[in-house]
Amino acid sequence: MKTLMRTLLALTLTVSFAGTALAESSECTKVPRAQWMSMNAVKAKANAMGYKVRSIKREGTCYEVKALIEGQRREIVFNPANGKLVNGNEQN
């Protein structure tokens, strides 16, 4: 039973950090930063998608947004050059 619990805990932690790892290891764009959308524009886009944005920051060449949707915490990654969603992960 303890082995099962440890395995489930390890799996949960791995999944929780997957979105952050993607943002840190992925290159979202090669467009110069001067041509990126503003953080406010990305925040507005996330809000329009139904997310309640808690924070937004630049991670490498991506924008990482922490938000709530339907009471669930999410970490979503946007390409700052075109505002396209790169990924979205639920965090518990």
C-alpha positions, 0 to 999 in steps of 0.5 A: 500500500505504501508503495502504491501511495508513493508511486501516485505521489510521484506521478502527481508531482511529475504531472504538476510540473509538466507545464512549467517544464514545457515553458522553460524548455520550449521555444515559443517564438524567434520573433524579437521581443519588441514585436511581442504582444503585451502581457496585458493583451495576452491577459485579455485573450486568456480572460476572453477564453474564460480564464481568471488570470492570477499571474502572468510572466515571461518564461524564456520565449513564452508567456506563462499564465497562471489562472483559474477556470471553473474553480480549477487552477491552470498553467497555460503557455502562450506564444507571445508573437501571435497569442496562440495557446501552446499548452494548458495544464491542470494543477492540483 
